[in-house]
Amino acid sequence: AGYVALWQCGQRFDLESSAVQKHRARLRQIGIDIKLPFDATRHGVVFIRNVREIERTFDAPLPSFYRPAVVPRHLQLVAA
């Protein structure tokens, strides 16, 4: 889970290290490749619940304070 958190922050890893290779192999089994730079549009949001349990999701819940944008009337045809 630590590797995933660092990977999301843009950390680069020494791919020659046996520890990194071991963790990369485990993460690739669940569809995460730490060799590639993190891209939120491709990888979605990764929630780290426990050090042994990783969940990936593409539909993160909206925060309670979020308000959708109000489109002015004169721009509604453009926005539609």
PyMOL Python script that loads the backbone (N, CA, C, O; Angstrom):
from pymol import cmd

cmd.read_pdbstr("""\
ATOM      1  N   ALA A   1       0.823  -1.185   0.000  1.00  0.00           N
ATOM      2  CA  ALA A   1       0.000   0.000   0.000  1.00  0.00           C
ATOM      3  C   ALA A   1       0.869   1.251   0.000  1.00  0.00           C
ATOM      4  O   ALA A   1       0.486   2.279  -0.559  1.00  0.00           O
ATOM      5  N   GLY A   2       2.018   1.164   0.616  1.00  0.00           N
ATOM      6  CA  GLY A   2       2.921   2.308   0.635  1.00  0.00           C
ATOM      7  C   GLY A   2       3.424   2.650  -0.753  1.00  0.00           C
ATOM      8  O   GLY A   2       3.578   3.823  -1.094  1.00  0.00           O
ATOM      9  N   TYR A   3       3.681   1.624  -1.554  1.00  0.00           N
ATOM     10  CA  TYR A   3       4.135   1.859  -2.919  1.00  0.00           C
ATOM     11  C   TYR A   3       3.050   2.555  -3.740  1.00  0.00           C
ATOM     12  O   TYR A   3       3.353   3.422  -4.560  1.00  0.00           O
ATOM     13  N   VAL A   4       1.797   2.184  -3.524  1.00  0.00           N
ATOM     14  CA  VAL A   4       0.697   2.807  -4.265  1.00  0.00           C
ATOM     15  C   VAL A   4       0.568   4.277  -3.887  1.00  0.00           C
ATOM     16  O   VAL A   4       0.368   5.125  -4.756  1.00  0.00           O
ATOM     17  N   ALA A   5       0.681   4.583  -2.603  1.00  0.00           N
ATOM     18  CA  ALA A   5       0.577   5.975  -2.157  1.00  0.00           C
ATOM     19  C   ALA A   5       1.707   6.814  -2.751  1.00  0.00           C
ATOM     20  O   ALA A   5       1.476   7.933  -3.209  1.00  0.00           O
ATOM     21  N   LEU A   6       2.915   6.283  -2.743  1.00  0.00           N
ATOM     22  CA  LEU A   6       4.047   7.009  -3.326  1.00  0.00           C
ATOM     23  C   LEU A   6       3.886   7.156  -4.838  1.00  0.00           C
ATOM     24  O   LEU A   6       4.211   8.199  -5.404  1.00  0.00           O
ATOM     25  N   TRP A   7       3.387   6.116  -5.484  1.00  0.00           N
ATOM     26  CA  TRP A   7       3.166   6.128  -6.932  1.00  0.00           C
ATOM     27  C   TRP A   7       2.152   7.194  -7.318  1.00  0.00           C
ATOM     28  O   TRP A   7       2.325   7.876  -8.328  1.00  0.00           O
ATOM     29  N   GLN A   8       1.087   7.347  -6.518  1.00  0.00           N
ATOM     30  CA  GLN A   8       0.085   8.374  -6.797  1.00  0.00           C
ATOM     31  C   GLN A   8       0.665   9.774  -6.646  1.00  0.00           C
ATOM     32  O   GLN A   8       0.207  10.707  -7.305  1.00  0.00           O
ATOM     33  N   CYS A   9       1.662   9.931  -5.789  1.00  0.00           N
ATOM     34  CA  CYS A   9       2.284  11.244  -5.574  1.00  0.00           C
ATOM     35  C   CYS A   9       3.372  11.540  -6.602  1.00  0.00           C
ATOM     36  O   CYS A   9       3.975  12.613  -6.566  1.00  0.00           O
ATOM     37  N   GLY A  10       3.634  10.607  -7.519  1.00  0.00           N
ATOM     38  CA  GLY A  10       4.619  10.850  -8.566  1.00  0.00           C
ATOM     39  C   GLY A  10       5.992  10.284  -8.294  1.00  0.00           C
ATOM     40  O   GLY A  10       6.935  10.590  -9.024  1.00  0.00           O
ATOM     41  N   GLN A  11       6.134   9.476  -7.274  1.00  0.00           N
ATOM     42  CA  GLN A  11       7.426   8.879  -6.919  1.00  0.00           C
ATOM     43  C   GLN A  11       7.876   7.914  -8.012  1.00  0.00           C
ATOM     44  O   GLN A  11       7.070   7.155  -8.549  1.00  0.00           O
ATOM     45  N   ARG A  12       9.157   7.947  -8.337  1.00  0.00           N
ATOM     46  CA  ARG A  12       9.756   6.982  -9.265  1.00  0.00           C
ATOM     47  C   ARG A  12      10.476   5.933  -8.427  1.00  0.00           C
ATOM     48  O   ARG A  12      11.019   6.241  -7.366  1.00  0.00           O
ATOM     49  N   PHE A  13      10.478   4.689  -8.910  1.00  0.00           N
ATOM     50  CA  PHE A  13      11.066   3.591  -8.150  1.00  0.00           C
ATOM     51  C   PHE A  13      12.247   2.991  -8.887  1.00  0.00           C
ATOM     52  O   PHE A  13      12.324   3.038 -10.114  1.00  0.00           O
ATOM     53  N   ASP A  14      13.176   2.417  -8.107  1.00  0.00           N
ATOM     54  CA  ASP A  14      14.311   1.691  -8.667  1.00  0.00           C
ATOM     55  C   ASP A  14      13.806   0.306  -9.061  1.00  0.00           C
ATOM     56  O   ASP A  14      13.680  -0.576  -8.211  1.00  0.00           O
ATOM     57  N   LEU A  15      13.520   0.115 -10.340  1.00  0.00           N
ATOM     58  CA  LEU A  15      12.910  -1.129 -10.804  1.00  0.00           C
ATOM     59  C   LEU A  15      13.877  -2.305 -10.795  1.00  0.00           C
ATOM     60  O   LEU A  15      13.471  -3.438 -11.051  1.00  0.00           O
ATOM     61  N   GLU A  16      15.149  -2.052 -10.506  1.00  0.00           N
ATOM     62  CA  GLU A  16      16.128  -3.134 -10.401  1.00  0.00           C
ATOM     63  C   GLU A  16      16.109  -3.768  -9.012  1.00  0.00           C
ATOM     64  O   GLU A  16      16.600  -4.883  -8.835  1.00  0.00           O
ATOM     65  N   SER A  17      15.557  -3.080  -8.041  1.00  0.00           N
ATOM     66  CA  SER A  17      15.501  -3.585  -6.667  1.00  0.00           C
ATOM     67  C   SER A  17      14.546  -4.775  -6.591  1.00  0.00           C
ATOM     68  O   SER A  17      13.458  -4.749  -7.165  1.00  0.00           O
ATOM     69  N   SER A  18      14.968  -5.816  -5.875  1.00  0.00           N
ATOM     70  CA  SER A  18      14.128  -7.017  -5.785  1.00  0.00           C
ATOM     71  C   SER A  18      12.848  -6.743  -5.002  1.00  0.00           C
ATOM     72  O   SER A  18      11.808  -7.328  -5.303  1.00  0.00           O
ATOM     73  N   ALA A  19      12.906  -5.865  -4.004  1.00  0.00           N
ATOM     74  CA  ALA A  19      11.701  -5.535  -3.233  1.00  0.00           C
ATOM     75  C   ALA A  19      10.686  -4.818  -4.118  1.00  0.00           C
ATOM     76  O   ALA A  19       9.490  -5.104  -4.054  1.00  0.00           O
ATOM     77  N   VAL A  20      11.160  -3.892  -4.940  1.00  0.00           N
ATOM     78  CA  VAL A  20      10.265  -3.167  -5.842  1.00  0.00           C
ATOM     79  C   VAL A  20       9.683  -4.129  -6.879  1.00  0.00           C
ATOM     80  O   VAL A  20       8.503  -4.035  -7.217  1.00  0.00           O
ATOM     81  N   GLN A  21      10.495  -5.045  -7.379  1.00  0.00           N
ATOM     82  CA  GLN A  21      10.003  -6.023  -8.349  1.00  0.00           C
ATOM     83  C   GLN A  21       8.921  -6.905  -7.744  1.00  0.00           C
ATOM     84  O   GLN A  21       7.936  -7.227  -8.407  1.00  0.00           O
ATOM     85  N   LYS A  22       9.101  -7.295  -6.487  1.00  0.00           N
ATOM     86  CA  LYS A  22       8.115  -8.137  -5.806  1.00  0.00           C
ATOM     87  C   LYS A  22       6.795  -7.384  -5.632  1.00  0.00           C
ATOM     88  O   LYS A  22       5.726  -7.927  -5.910  1.00  0.00           O
ATOM     89  N   HIS A  23       6.871  -6.135  -5.173  1.00  0.00           N
ATOM     90  CA  HIS A  23       5.658  -5.344  -4.971  1.00  0.00           C
ATOM     91  C   HIS A  23       5.000  -5.006  -6.309  1.00  0.00           C
ATOM     92  O   HIS A  23       3.773  -4.998  -6.414  1.00  0.00           O
ATOM     93  N   ARG A  24       5.803  -4.732  -7.319  1.00  0.00           N
ATOM     94  CA  ARG A  24       5.242  -4.437  -8.640  1.00  0.00           C
ATOM     95  C   ARG A  24       4.481  -5.643  -9.180  1.00  0.00           C
ATOM     96  O   ARG A  24       3.408  -5.486  -9.762  1.00  0.00           O
ATOM     97  N   ALA A  25       5.021  -6.836  -8.994  1.00  0.00           N
ATOM     98  CA  ALA A  25       4.340  -8.049  -9.458  1.00  0.00           C
ATOM     99  C   ALA A  25       3.007  -8.234  -8.739  1.00  0.00           C
ATOM    100  O   ALA A  25       2.013  -8.603  -9.364  1.00  0.00           O
ATOM    101  N   ARG A  26       2.980  -7.984  -7.441  1.00  0.00           N
ATOM    102  CA  ARG A  26       1.728  -8.119  -6.683  1.00  0.00           C
ATOM    103  C   ARG A  26       0.703  -7.078  -7.121  1.00  0.00           C
ATOM    104  O   ARG A  26      -0.482  -7.385  -7.249  1.00  0.00           O
ATOM    105  N   LEU A  27       1.158  -5.849  -7.350  1.00  0.00           N
ATOM    106  CA  LEU A  27       0.237  -4.790  -7.763  1.00  0.00           C
ATOM    107  C   LEU A  27      -0.271  -5.004  -9.188  1.00  0.00           C
ATOM    108  O   LEU A  27      -1.408  -4.651  -9.502  1.00  0.00           O
ATOM    109  N   ARG A  28       0.564  -5.578 -10.044  1.00  0.00           N
ATOM    110  CA  ARG A  28       0.124  -5.843 -11.416  1.00  0.00           C
ATOM    111  C   ARG A  28      -0.982  -6.886 -11.453  1.00  0.00           C
ATOM    112  O   ARG A  28      -1.785  -6.901 -12.386  1.00  0.00           O
ATOM    113  N   GLN A  29      -1.034  -7.755 -10.457  1.00  0.00           N
ATOM    114  CA  GLN A  29      -2.107  -8.753 -10.392  1.00  0.00           C
ATOM    115  C   GLN A  29      -3.471  -8.094 -10.211  1.00  0.00           C
ATOM    116  O   GLN A  29      -4.490  -8.659 -10.609  1.00  0.00           O
ATOM    117  N   ILE A  30      -3.500  -6.911  -9.618  1.00  0.00           N
ATOM    118  CA  ILE A  30      -4.772  -6.199  -9.436  1.00  0.00           C
ATOM    119  C   ILE A  30      -4.897  -5.013 -10.399  1.00  0.00           C
ATOM    120  O   ILE A  30      -5.780  -4.169 -10.245  1.00  0.00           O
ATOM    121  N   GLY A  31      -4.002  -4.959 -11.394  1.00  0.00           N
ATOM    122  CA  GLY A  31      -4.147  -3.961 -12.453  1.00  0.00           C
ATOM    123  C   GLY A  31      -3.432  -2.644 -12.232  1.00  0.00           C
ATOM    124  O   GLY A  31      -3.746  -1.660 -12.901  1.00  0.00           O
ATOM    125  N   ILE A  32      -2.474  -2.597 -11.308  1.00  0.00           N
ATOM    126  CA  ILE A  32      -1.725  -1.365 -11.046  1.00  0.00           C
ATOM    127  C   ILE A  32      -0.266  -1.608 -11.410  1.00  0.00           C
ATOM    128  O   ILE A  32       0.372  -2.507 -10.863  1.00  0.00           O
ATOM    129  N   ASP A  33       0.263  -0.807 -12.336  1.00  0.00           N
ATOM    130  CA  ASP A  33       1.666  -0.938 -12.727  1.00  0.00           C
ATOM    131  C   ASP A  33       2.413   0.315 -12.288  1.00  0.00           C
ATOM    132  O   ASP A  33       2.216   1.390 -12.854  1.00  0.00           O
ATOM    133  N   ILE A  34       3.268   0.177 -11.283  1.00  0.00           N
ATOM    134  CA  ILE A  34       3.982   1.335 -10.742  1.00  0.00           C
ATOM    135  C   ILE A  34       5.136   1.772 -11.642  1.00  0.00           C
ATOM    136  O   ILE A  34       5.779   2.786 -11.368  1.00  0.00           O
ATOM    137  N   LYS A  35       5.407   1.022 -12.714  1.00  0.00           N
ATOM    138  CA  LYS A  35       6.432   1.444 -13.663  1.00  0.00           C
ATOM    139  C   LYS A  35       5.933   2.622 -14.499  1.00  0.00           C
ATOM    140  O   LYS A  35       6.715   3.487 -14.894  1.00  0.00           O
ATOM    141  N   LEU A  36       4.620   2.648 -14.765  1.00  0.00           N
ATOM    142  CA  LEU A  36       4.017   3.729 -15.546  1.00  0.00           C
ATOM    143  C   LEU A  36       3.664   4.889 -14.632  1.00  0.00           C
ATOM    144  O   LEU A  36       3.244   4.655 -13.499  1.00  0.00           O
ATOM    145  N   PRO A  37       3.817   6.131 -15.078  1.00  0.00           N
ATOM    146  CA  PRO A  37       3.425   7.278 -14.245  1.00  0.00           C
ATOM    147  C   PRO A  37       1.929   7.241 -13.944  1.00  0.00           C
ATOM    148  O   PRO A  37       1.138   6.786 -14.771  1.00  0.00           O
ATOM    149  N   PHE A  38       1.541   7.719 -12.762  1.00  0.00           N
ATOM    150  CA  PHE A  38       0.137   7.713 -12.355  1.00  0.00           C
ATOM    151  C   PHE A  38      -0.658   8.683 -13.209  1.00  0.00           C
ATOM    152  O   PHE A  38      -0.250   9.828 -13.403  1.00  0.00           O
ATOM    153  N   ASP A  39      -1.794   8.225 -13.719  1.00  0.00           N
ATOM    154  CA  ASP A  39      -2.707   9.048 -14.507  1.00  0.00           C
ATOM    155  C   ASP A  39      -4.106   8.793 -13.972  1.00  0.00           C
ATOM    156  O   ASP A  39      -4.636   7.692 -14.130  1.00  0.00           O
ATOM    157  N   ALA A  40      -4.714   9.792 -13.341  1.00  0.00           N
ATOM    158  CA  ALA A  40      -6.013   9.616 -12.685  1.00  0.00           C
ATOM    159  C   ALA A  40      -7.107   9.241 -13.672  1.00  0.00           C
ATOM    160  O   ALA A  40      -8.063   8.562 -13.295  1.00  0.00           O
ATOM    161  N   THR A  41      -6.992   9.667 -14.931  1.00  0.00           N
ATOM    162  CA  THR A  41      -8.032   9.321 -15.902  1.00  0.00           C
ATOM    163  C   THR A  41      -7.960   7.854 -16.295  1.00  0.00           C
ATOM    164  O   THR A  41      -8.971   7.256 -16.664  1.00  0.00           O
ATOM    165  N   ARG A  42      -6.780   7.280 -16.219  1.00  0.00           N
ATOM    166  CA  ARG A  42      -6.626   5.887 -16.612  1.00  0.00           C
ATOM    167  C   ARG A  42      -6.700   4.928 -15.432  1.00  0.00           C
ATOM    168  O   ARG A  42      -7.219   3.819 -15.562  1.00  0.00           O
ATOM    169  N   HIS A  43      -6.190   5.344 -14.296  1.00  0.00           N
ATOM    170  CA  HIS A  43      -6.121   4.448 -13.146  1.00  0.00           C
ATOM    171  C   HIS A  43      -7.263   4.623 -12.161  1.00  0.00           C
ATOM    172  O   HIS A  43      -7.482   3.757 -11.314  1.00  0.00           O
ATOM    173  N   GLY A  44      -7.991   5.723 -12.255  1.00  0.00           N
ATOM    174  CA  GLY A  44      -9.056   5.950 -11.283  1.00  0.00           C
ATOM    175  C   GLY A  44      -8.473   6.306  -9.929  1.00  0.00           C
ATOM    176  O   GLY A  44      -7.271   6.540  -9.800  1.00  0.00           O
ATOM    177  N   VAL A  45      -9.310   6.346  -8.946  1.00  0.00           N
ATOM    178  CA  VAL A  45      -8.871   6.683  -7.597  1.00  0.00           C
ATOM    179  C   VAL A  45      -8.568   5.391  -6.862  1.00  0.00           C
ATOM    180  O   VAL A  45      -9.355   4.446  -6.910  1.00  0.00           O
ATOM    181  N   VAL A  46      -7.443   5.346  -6.190  1.00  0.00           N
ATOM    182  CA  VAL A  46      -7.067   4.165  -5.421  1.00  0.00           C
ATOM    183  C   VAL A  46      -7.236   4.498  -3.949  1.00  0.00           C
ATOM    184  O   VAL A  46      -6.563   5.385  -3.425  1.00  0.00           O
ATOM    185  N   PHE A  47      -8.135   3.785  -3.283  1.00  0.00           N
ATOM    186  CA  PHE A  47      -8.341   3.966  -1.850  1.00  0.00           C
ATOM    187  C   PHE A  47      -7.534   2.913  -1.111  1.00  0.00           C
ATOM    188  O   PHE A  47      -7.647   1.721  -1.400  1.00  0.00           O
ATOM    189  N   ILE A  48      -6.725   3.346  -0.162  1.00  0.00           N
ATOM    190  CA  ILE A  48      -5.934   2.415   0.637  1.00  0.00           C
ATOM    191  C   ILE A  48      -6.640   2.257   1.969  1.00  0.00           C
ATOM    192  O   ILE A  48      -6.615   3.162   2.802  1.00  0.00           O
ATOM    193  N   ARG A  49      -7.271   1.108   2.171  1.00  0.00           N
ATOM    194  CA  ARG A  49      -8.013   0.855   3.404  1.00  0.00           C
ATOM    195  C   ARG A  49      -7.118   0.273   4.486  1.00  0.00           C
ATOM    196  O   ARG A  49      -7.166   0.678   5.647  1.00  0.00           O
ATOM    197  N   ASN A  50      -6.317  -0.669   4.080  1.00  0.00           N
ATOM    198  CA  ASN A  50      -5.451  -1.371   5.008  1.00  0.00           C
ATOM    199  C   ASN A  50      -4.167  -1.655   4.247  1.00  0.00           C
ATOM    200  O   ASN A  50      -4.158  -1.599   3.017  1.00  0.00           O
ATOM    201  N   VAL A  51      -3.114  -1.948   4.931  1.00  0.00           N
ATOM    202  CA  VAL A  51      -1.864  -2.189   4.234  1.00  0.00           C
ATOM    203  C   VAL A  51      -1.962  -3.442   3.362  1.00  0.00           C
ATOM    204  O   VAL A  51      -1.181  -3.597   2.423  1.00  0.00           O
ATOM    205  N   ARG A  52      -2.879  -4.311   3.650  1.00  0.00           N
ATOM    206  CA  ARG A  52      -3.019  -5.554   2.898  1.00  0.00           C
ATOM    207  C   ARG A  52      -4.204  -5.544   1.938  1.00  0.00           C
ATOM    208  O   ARG A  52      -4.409  -6.512   1.207  1.00  0.00           O
ATOM    209  N   GLU A  53      -4.975  -4.482   1.930  1.00  0.00           N
ATOM    210  CA  GLU A  53      -6.192  -4.456   1.119  1.00  0.00           C
ATOM    211  C   GLU A  53      -6.249  -3.167   0.307  1.00  0.00           C
ATOM    212  O   GLU A  53      -6.248  -2.076   0.878  1.00  0.00           O
ATOM    213  N   ILE A  54      -6.299  -3.283  -1.023  1.00  0.00           N
ATOM    214  CA  ILE A  54      -6.335  -2.126  -1.913  1.00  0.00           C
ATOM    215  C   ILE A  54      -7.583  -2.225  -2.778  1.00  0.00           C
ATOM    216  O   ILE A  54      -7.881  -3.282  -3.333  1.00  0.00           O
ATOM    217  N   GLU A  55      -8.307  -1.123  -2.889  1.00  0.00           N
ATOM    218  CA  GLU A  55      -9.524  -1.090  -3.709  1.00  0.00           C
ATOM    219  C   GLU A  55      -9.402   0.024  -4.732  1.00  0.00           C
ATOM    220  O   GLU A  55      -9.016   1.142  -4.392  1.00  0.00           O
ATOM    221  N   ARG A  56      -9.728  -0.273  -5.989  1.00  0.00           N
ATOM    222  CA  ARG A  56      -9.723   0.726  -7.056  1.00  0.00           C
ATOM    223  C   ARG A  56     -11.159   1.044  -7.420  1.00  0.00           C
ATOM    224  O   ARG A  56     -12.004   0.151  -7.489  1.00  0.00           O
ATOM    225  N   THR A  57     -11.434   2.323  -7.652  1.00  0.00           N
ATOM    226  CA  THR A  57     -12.771   2.716  -8.085  1.00  0.00           C
ATOM    227  C   THR A  57     -12.668   3.917  -9.011  1.00  0.00           C
ATOM    228  O   THR A  57     -11.772   4.749  -8.868  1.00  0.00           O
ATOM    229  N   PHE A  58     -13.586   4.001  -9.957  1.00  0.00           N
ATOM    230  CA  PHE A  58     -13.602   5.120 -10.885  1.00  0.00           C
ATOM    231  C   PHE A  58     -14.712   6.105 -10.554  1.00  0.00           C
ATOM    232  O   PHE A  58     -14.775   7.181 -11.147  1.00  0.00           O
ATOM    233  N   ASP A  59     -15.588   5.757  -9.620  1.00  0.00           N
ATOM    234  CA  ASP A  59     -16.667   6.664  -9.256  1.00  0.00           C
ATOM    235  C   ASP A  59     -16.530   7.065  -7.788  1.00  0.00           C
ATOM    236  O   ASP A  59     -17.123   6.452  -6.900  1.00  0.00           O
ATOM    237  N   ALA A  60     -15.745   8.094  -7.561  1.00  0.00           N
ATOM    238  CA  ALA A  60     -15.551   8.596  -6.198  1.00  0.00           C
ATOM    239  C   ALA A  60     -16.778   9.406  -5.788  1.00  0.00           C
ATOM    240  O   ALA A  60     -17.323  10.151  -6.602  1.00  0.00           O
ATOM    241  N   PRO A  61     -17.214   9.272  -4.548  1.00  0.00           N
ATOM    242  CA  PRO A  61     -18.394  10.031  -4.109  1.00  0.00           C
ATOM    243  C   PRO A  61     -18.098  11.531  -4.044  1.00  0.00           C
ATOM    244  O   PRO A  61     -16.981  11.943  -3.731  1.00  0.00           O
ATOM    245  N   LEU A  62     -19.113  12.333  -4.345  1.00  0.00           N
ATOM    246  CA  LEU A  62     -18.960  13.786  -4.277  1.00  0.00           C
ATOM    247  C   LEU A  62     -18.987  14.234  -2.822  1.00  0.00           C
ATOM    248  O   LEU A  62     -19.761  13.693  -2.032  1.00  0.00           O
ATOM    249  N   PRO A  63     -18.166  15.202  -2.449  1.00  0.00           N
ATOM    250  CA  PRO A  63     -18.201  15.711  -1.079  1.00  0.00           C
ATOM    251  C   PRO A  63     -19.532  16.403  -0.786  1.00  0.00           C
ATOM    252  O   PRO A  63     -20.202  16.873  -1.706  1.00  0.00           O
ATOM    253  N   SER A  64     -19.909  16.467   0.464  1.00  0.00           N
ATOM    254  CA  SER A  64     -21.202  17.041   0.845  1.00  0.00           C
ATOM    255  C   SER A  64     -21.285  18.537   0.533  1.00  0.00           C
ATOM    256  O   SER A  64     -22.381  19.066   0.349  1.00  0.00           O
ATOM    257  N   PHE A  65     -20.141  19.223   0.473  1.00  0.00           N
ATOM    258  CA  PHE A  65     -20.147  20.662   0.224  1.00  0.00           C
ATOM    259  C   PHE A  65     -20.170  21.002  -1.270  1.00  0.00           C
ATOM    260  O   PHE A  65     -20.251  22.180  -1.621  1.00  0.00           O
ATOM    261  N   TYR A  66     -20.101  20.007  -2.153  1.00  0.00           N
ATOM    262  CA  TYR A  66     -20.057  20.264  -3.595  1.00  0.00           C
ATOM    263  C   TYR A  66     -21.414  20.734  -4.111  1.00  0.00           C
ATOM    264  O   TYR A  66     -22.450  20.148  -3.796  1.00  0.00           O
ATOM    265  N   ARG A  67     -21.389  21.806  -4.913  1.00  0.00           N
ATOM    266  CA  ARG A  67     -22.594  22.297  -5.580  1.00  0.00           C
ATOM    267  C   ARG A  67     -22.337  22.280  -7.077  1.00  0.00           C
ATOM    268  O   ARG A  67     -21.298  22.769  -7.520  1.00  0.00           O
ATOM    269  N   PRO A  68     -23.259  21.726  -7.879  1.00  0.00           N
ATOM    270  CA  PRO A  68     -23.055  21.736  -9.329  1.00  0.00           C
ATOM    271  C   PRO A  68     -23.031  23.167  -9.864  1.00  0.00           C
ATOM    272  O   PRO A  68     -23.659  24.064  -9.301  1.00  0.00           O
ATOM    273  N   ALA A  69     -22.309  23.362 -10.941  1.00  0.00           N
ATOM    274  CA  ALA A  69     -22.193  24.691 -11.540  1.00  0.00           C
ATOM    275  C   ALA A  69     -23.537  25.151 -12.089  1.00  0.00           C
ATOM    276  O   ALA A  69     -24.288  24.364 -12.665  1.00  0.00           O
ATOM    277  N   VAL A  70     -23.826  26.420 -11.904  1.00  0.00           N
ATOM    278  CA  VAL A  70     -25.047  27.022 -12.444  1.00  0.00           C
ATOM    279  C   VAL A  70     -24.682  27.654 -13.782  1.00  0.00           C
ATOM    280  O   VAL A  70     -23.852  28.560 -13.845  1.00  0.00           O
ATOM    281  N   VAL A  71     -25.310  27.165 -14.851  1.00  0.00           N
ATOM    282  CA  VAL A  71     -25.018  27.664 -16.189  1.00  0.00           C
ATOM    283  C   VAL A  71     -25.937  28.848 -16.476  1.00  0.00           C
ATOM    284  O   VAL A  71     -27.157  28.708 -16.393  1.00  0.00           O
ATOM    285  N   PRO A  72     -25.370  30.024 -16.816  1.00  0.00           N
ATOM    286  CA  PRO A  72     -26.212  31.177 -17.146  1.00  0.00           C
ATOM    287  C   PRO A  72     -27.123  30.856 -18.330  1.00  0.00           C
ATOM    288  O   PRO A  72     -26.772  30.071 -19.211  1.00  0.00           O
ATOM    289  N   ARG A  73     -28.295  31.478 -18.328  1.00  0.00           N
ATOM    290  CA  ARG A  73     -29.319  31.184 -19.336  1.00  0.00           C
ATOM    291  C   ARG A  73     -28.811  31.411 -20.761  1.00  0.00           C
ATOM    292  O   ARG A  73     -29.139  30.635 -21.659  1.00  0.00           O
ATOM    293  N   HIS A  74     -28.023  32.450 -20.982  1.00  0.00           N
ATOM    294  CA  HIS A  74     -27.561  32.746 -22.342  1.00  0.00           C
ATOM    295  C   HIS A  74     -26.507  31.744 -22.834  1.00  0.00           C
ATOM    296  O   HIS A  74     -26.158  31.756 -24.014  1.00  0.00           O
ATOM    297  N   LEU A  75     -26.000  30.886 -21.954  1.00  0.00           N
ATOM    298  CA  LEU A  75     -25.020  29.876 -22.361  1.00  0.00           C
ATOM    299  C   LEU A  75     -25.586  28.458 -22.351  1.00  0.00           C
ATOM    300  O   LEU A  75     -24.844  27.513 -22.620  1.00  0.00           O
ATOM    301  N   GLN A  76     -26.847  28.276 -22.058  1.00  0.00           N
ATOM    302  CA  GLN A  76     -27.406  26.939 -21.925  1.00  0.00           C
ATOM    303  C   GLN A  76     -27.352  26.148 -23.232  1.00  0.00           C
ATOM    304  O   GLN A  76     -27.115  24.941 -23.200  1.00  0.00           O
ATOM    305  N   LEU A  77     -27.562  26.785 -24.362  1.00  0.00           N
ATOM    306  CA  LEU A  77     -27.490  26.064 -25.629  1.00  0.00           C
ATOM    307  C   LEU A  77     -26.075  25.596 -25.914  1.00  0.00           C
ATOM    308  O   LEU A  77     -25.881  24.521 -26.482  1.00  0.00           O
ATOM    309  N   VAL A  78     -25.093  26.380 -25.534  1.00  0.00           N
ATOM    310  CA  VAL A  78     -23.703  26.008 -25.750  1.00  0.00           C
ATOM    311  C   VAL A  78     -23.318  24.869 -24.817  1.00  0.00           C
ATOM    312  O   VAL A  78     -22.604  23.951 -25.221  1.00  0.00           O
ATOM    313  N   ALA A  79     -23.777  24.917 -23.592  1.00  0.00           N
ATOM    314  CA  ALA A  79     -23.409  23.914 -22.602  1.00  0.00           C
ATOM    315  C   ALA A  79     -24.127  22.590 -22.830  1.00  0.00           C
ATOM    316  O   ALA A  79     -23.652  21.558 -22.355  1.00  0.00           O
ATOM    317  N   ALA A  80     -25.236  22.581 -23.528  1.00  0.00           N
ATOM    318  CA  ALA A  80     -26.019  21.347 -23.704  1.00  0.00           C
ATOM    319  C   ALA A  80     -25.406  20.407 -24.670  1.00  0.00           C
ATOM    320  O   ALA A  80     -25.952  19.331 -24.917  1.00  0.00           O
TER     321      ALA A  80
END
""", "prot")
cmd.dss("prot")
cmd.show_as("cartoon", "prot")
cmd.util.cbc("prot")
cmd.orient("prot")
